Amino acid sequence: MIVVISGTNRPEARSKVVAGLVAGMLEEVGAASKVLDLADLPGELFDPGSYAEKPAAFAPFQEAILQAQGIVTVVPEYNGSYPGVLKYFIDMLRFPESLAGVPAAFVGVAAGEWGGLRPVEQLEMVFQYRSAHLFGRRVFLKGIGSLLDDAGRLTDPAVEARLRRMLEEFVAFARAVPRPGR
């Protein structure tokens, strides 16, 4: 299964819409998928005591990551970086086993011209530090406000084709990467 992380907990975030699109495209190319919406993180996770002992309600998030054949993170750009809740989520994952050896791909989402390039590059450094296998192709969705229609579909066929191609290639990559201990 490929886990798709919707990289924000912001209400009505376009990243969540894109994560749903990504999950649907993964299913279309023959890969089971599961969306992890950071808006669903349990509130008690944000208690400082969670660093020492994770609340039981966090277990489904942790298990999804541990069982993932690959991870696609939909990364919105907030103030030139990725959202703090995404970093906190990664910090709460067991180290090192949660991301070590896991194939990882990224989709940047932004209102601006660069489509989330900065946060994707910054997040790739964190995933690299955690020993994930980074997939070389990324997709950046610039001007996201006009790129999605009212039904949450991509309005640009070229962007949709680019995203689909990246996901097809990522599925092949994720299936080819050996996963010791998983």
C-alpha positions in Angstrom: 0.0 0.0 0.0 1.2 3.5 -0.8 0.5 6.0 2.0 -0.5 9.5 0.8 0.2 12.2 3.5 -1.9 15.3 3.3 0.7 17.6 4.7 -1.4 20.1 6.7 -4.1 20.2 9.3 -5.6 23.4 7.9 -9.4 23.2 7.5 -10.6 22.9 3.9 -7.0 22.7 2.6 -6.4 22.2 -1.1 -3.6 19.8 -0.1 -6.3 17.4 1.2 -8.1 17.6 -2.2 -4.8 16.9 -4.0 -4.0 14.0 -1.6 -7.4 12.5 -2.6 -6.6 13.0 -6.3 -3.2 11.3 -5.8 -4.8 8.4 -4.0 -7.3 8.0 -6.8 -4.6 8.0 -9.4 -2.6 5.5 -7.5 -5.6 3.2 -7.4 -6.1 3.7 -11.2 -2.5 2.6 -11.8 -2.9 -0.5 -9.8 -1.6 0.5 -6.3 -3.6 0.3 -3.1 -3.5 3.6 -1.3 -4.4 5.2 2.0 -4.6 8.9 2.8 -3.3 10.1 6.1 -4.9 13.5 6.8 -2.9 15.4 9.4 -6.2 17.1 10.4 -7.2 13.8 11.9 -4.2 13.6 14.3 -5.4 13.1 17.8 -5.4 16.3 19.9 -3.5 14.6 22.8 -0.5 14.1 20.5 0.2 17.8 20.9 0.7 17.4 24.6 4.5 17.7 25.4 4.4 14.4 27.2 3.8 12.7 23.8 7.5 12.9 23.1 8.1 10.3 25.8 4.9 8.3 25.3 2.7 8.5 22.2 -1.1 8.4 22.8 -2.8 5.2 21.7 -4.9 7.2 19.2 -1.6 7.8 17.3 -1.0 4.1 16.7 -3.0 3.9 13.4 -0.8 6.7 11.9 2.4 5.0 13.1 1.3 1.6 11.8 0.3 3.0 8.4 3.8 4.4 8.0 5.4 1.2 9.2 3.4 -0.9 6.7 3.8 1.5 3.7 5.3 0.2 0.6 5.9 3.8 -0.3 4.9 7.3 0.8 3.7 10.2 -1.3 3.6 13.5 0.7 1.5 16.3 -0.6 3.4 19.3 0.7 1.8 22.8 0.8 3.9 25.9 1.0 3.3 28.0 4.1 5.6 31.0 4.5 8.3 29.6 2.3 8.4 26.2 4.0 6.2 23.2 4.9 3.7 23.3 7.7 4.9 22.8 11.3 2.3 20.0 11.8 4.0 18.0 9.1 7.4 18.3 10.8 5.8 17.5 14.2 4.2 14.4 12.6 7.5 13.2 11.4 9.1 13.9 14.8 6.5 11.8 16.5 7.2 8.8 14.2 9.5 6.1 15.7 13.1 6.6 14.9 14.8 5.2 12.8 12.5 2.5 11.5 9.5 4.6 10.4 11.1 6.1 7.3 14.3 4.1 6.9 14.3 2.4 3.6 10.9 3.6 2.6 10.5 4.9 -1.0 9.3 8.5 -0.8 7.9 11.0 -3.4 6.6 14.5 -3.1 3.9 16.7 -4.7 4.3 20.4 -4.0 1.2 22.6 -3.7 1.2 26.4 -3.6 -0.7 29.5 -4.7 2.6 31.0 -6.0 4.7 30.6 -9.1 7.1 27.9 -7.8 4.4 25.4 -6.8 5.9 24.4 -3.5 9.5 23.9 -4.7 11.0 25.3 -1.4 9.0 23.1 1.0 9.5 20.0 -1.1 13.3 20.5 -1.1 13.4 21.2 2.6 11.2 18.1 3.4 13.4 15.9 1.2 16.3 16.8 3.4 14.4 15.6 6.5 13.3 12.3 4.7 16.9 11.8 3.6 18.1 12.3 7.1 15.6 9.6 8.2 17.1 7.3 5.5 14.1 7.2 3.1 14.7 6.3 -0.5 13.9 9.5 -2.4 12.2 9.2 -5.8 13.8 11.6 -8.3 10.7 13.0 -10.0 8.5 15.5 -8.2 5.4 17.4 -9.3 4.8 21.0 -8.4 1.3 22.4 -8.6 1.5 26.2 -8.9 -1.4 28.5 -8.8 -3.4 25.8 -7.0 -6.4 28.0 -6.6 -7.1 28.0 -10.4 -5.7 24.5 -11.0 -8.6 22.8 -9.2 -12.3 23.1 -10.4 -15.2 23.2 -8.0 -15.4 19.4 -7.9 -11.8 19.1 -6.9 -10.5 18.0 -10.3 -7.4 19.2 -12.0 -8.2 21.7 -14.8 -5.0 21.4 -16.8 -4.7 18.1 -18.7 -0.9 18.5 -19.0 -0.5 18.8 -15.2 -2.7 15.8 -14.7 -0.7 13.8 -17.2 2.5 14.8 -15.5 1.2 13.8 -12.1 -0.1 10.5 -13.3 3.2 9.7 -15.0 5.1 10.5 -11.8 2.8 8.2 -9.8 3.1 5.4 -12.3 6.9 5.6 -12.1 6.8 5.9 -8.4 4.8 2.7 -8.0 7.3 0.8 -10.1 10.1 2.4 -8.0 8.4 1.5 -4.7 7.9 -2.1 -5.8 11.6 -2.4 -6.9 13.2 -1.0 -3.7 14.2 -3.8 -1.4 12.7 -3.4 2.1 14.7 -5.3 4.6 12.7 -6.1 7.8 9.3 -5.1 6.3 
